[in-house]
Amino acid sequence: MTAPWADWNHILKIDPDKDLPEGVTYGDLCATGTDAIEVGGTMGITEENMSAVIEACAEHDVALYQEPSSPDVVVEDDALDGYLIPTVFNAGSPFWITGAHKEWVRLDTDLDWEKTATEAYIVLNPDADVATYTEADCDLSAEDVASYAEVAERMFGQEIVYLEYSGTFGEPSIVEAAAEAVDESTLFYGGGIDGYDSAHRMASHADVVVVGNLAHEASVEAVRETVEAANDA
């Protein structure tokens, strides 16, 4: 059966540790036309603030996923369509490749595998919290990134390869190289999407663009424009 993200163009990632712009509601964001809402963040994440955002988004008709940063913030909620679990391929510590995942399985003996998938993260912004948190080696060439992407797909069977520039706009040639390296994996791109043009540029290479900071910093219309761009590419 085809994974749902194989048909996506756009994901809106909401960080529970960040406020929404004045006058913007979670319902407004869910109604932008995005293919999915992904609830997750790196710093300041708790089970409580994760639950609050999930409950607010659950009232609306959009695919809803949690991206937990650690096992202790996993929320069990029937409203969730699933869990997307990062495994950071260029992490400096194996804890962020398999260690945290082992702990989740050890602590949760009833883990719902049918609703759980992994994202093969390649972290590329050395100034991002996620790079610091995972001690990621971000000094990678296009060839390095393409090789990681191919390893993720061919050796580890990852359905999702995620290029994470988190907070800065990435290098399109690197995204293009990763796209050429995978055949069946869905390529996610996230980082620095601030409007139609940036979303369209990255969506011309990646299968899915992930928009995060914009949801917390700009108008609903700005977010909606990125959805249109992703669909137009």
N, C-alpha and C positions, 0 to 999 in steps of 0.2 A: 504494500500500500504506500502511495506517495506521501511523504511527510508534508505537513501543512505549509512549512516555510518554503517549499519548492515553488509555491505559487505566490509568495509574497514579493512586494517591491519595497515596502516601507515598514519600519518599526519605530514606535515612539517609546523611548526608554525614560521612565520616570524614577527619579531618585527620591526615596522617602525622607532623606535628610535635608532636602531643599524645598523652599517654599515655591508656590506658584505666583505668577505676576498678579497684581491687584486686579480683581474682577474676573479672573480666569478660574474655572472650576475643572475638576477631573472629567466631568461630563462633557464640557466643551472640548477637551483634548481627545476624548474617546470618539467624538463626532467629527473629527477632522478628515476621516477617510483612511486613516492609517490601517494597515492590515493587522497589526497586533500591538498590544501594550505589553512592555516588558518592565517589570518592577524590580529595580536593583540599583546598587551603588557600592562604593568602596569604603567610605569613611562614615562613621556615625550611624551605622545601620543596626537596628534592633528588630526583634520579632514584633514589637508593638508598632513601630512606625511602618514596617512592612505591611502588617495586617490592616492598618488604617487606610493605606493607599489601595490595597487589594479590595477591601470592602467598598471603597468609594467607586472604584472602576467596575466592580462586579455588577452594578446596576445597569450597565450599558452593554449593547450588543456589539462587542468587539472581542477578538481572541485575547486571552489574558494569561500571561506567563510570569513566573517568578524567576529571577536570576539571583539566587542567594550567594553572598560573598563568603559565607562560612556556614557550617552545619547548624550552628545554634540559632540562626535567624530564619530557618526554613519554616514556612507557614503551611499548615494543612487546611485547605479550604476547597470545598467542592466547586467553587466558582472558578478556580484555576484550571486552565486547559492543560497546563503542564509546567515542568521545571526545565530551564535551560541552564546547565551547569558549566561554568568556565573551567577549562583545563589549559593552563598557560604554557604553551610549548616552549617558549623561550624564557621561562622563569629561571631564576638563579638557584632556587631551592626545589627539590622534588616534592616538597609539601604541596606546592601549588599545581603540580602536575597530577599526582595521584594521592598524596598524603591526606589532604583535606577530604578527599572523596572517600578514602578508606574510613576516616573517622565518621563521616555521615552514615555509611553503611553499618559501621559498628554500633552507632548510637540508635539508629532507626531500623529495627528488624522488620518493620512492615513497609519499607520503602516501596512506592508504587513505580515499578520499572516501566510500565506501559506509558506512564506520563512523564518519564524522565529521559532527557537527551543531553548530550554534552556539546559544548562549543569549543572548538580548537582555537583558542586565542593566540594571536601573535601581537604582542604589545609593542608599539612603535614610537610612543612619545615618552622620552626619558623623564620629563618633568611631571608626568601624570601621577596621581596618587596610586593608581594600579601598578605602575612601573616600580615605584618605590616599595609598595606593599609586597610585591612578588619578586623584587630584586631582578627584574627582567633585563636581559641584554638587548637593548634597543639599537645598538650599532650594527644594523643589518643592511646589506645591499639588496637590490631587487632580486638578485639571484638567490641570496640567502632566504628571503621571504618566500619566493616561489618554491624553493626546496622544502621549507617547512610545510607549506601548503600541500605539496605533493606527498610528503611523509604522512601528514595528517589524514589525507584521503586514502592513499594506497596501503600504508603500513598499519594505520590505526583505525581505518574504516569510519572516520568522522564524517557525519552528514553535514556539519556546519564548520566552515573555516571563517574565523572572525578577525579581520584586521582592525585593531583598536588603536586609534591615534588620540583618543580621549582628550578633548579640549583644544586640539589644534587641527588644522586642515592638512591632510596627508599629501603624499607625493603620488599623483595619478599614475605615473609610470610603474610604481611599485604595485599599486592595486591591479593594474593591467597585467603585470607579470604573474601575480598570484592567480588571476582569473584564467590565464592561459595554462597554468600548471594543473588545474583541477578540471575534471570532466563531469563528475556527478555530484560532488559536494556543492552545497549552496554557499556562495561567498557573501559574507556580511562585511560591510564597511561602516565604521563609526568614528566620528571626530571632526569637529569644526564645521559642521553643516549649518549654515546661517541664513539660507534662503534658497530661492529657486535655482540660481546658477550653480552654486556649490553642490546642491543635491543632484542636479542633472549631470554634472561633470562626473561625479563618482558613480552614479547609477548607470552611466554608460559602460562601466567596467564591472562593478560589483552587481550581484543579483539583488541584494537588499541593502538599502541605506538605513542606518540607525541614527535617529535624531534624538539627542538628549538634552544638552544645555539650553537649546532654543525653547524648550517647553517651560523652562524656569526663568527665562530672561526676556522673552518677546511675546508678541500677540499671538492669539490663536490663528489669525490670518497668515502670519509668517510660517507657522507650523503647517498650515494647510497648503501653502505654496510648495513646501518640500515634498508633500505627498503628491501633488500634481506633477512635480518635476520627476519624481521616481517613476511615476506611471507613464510619463511621456518618453523616457529614455529608451 
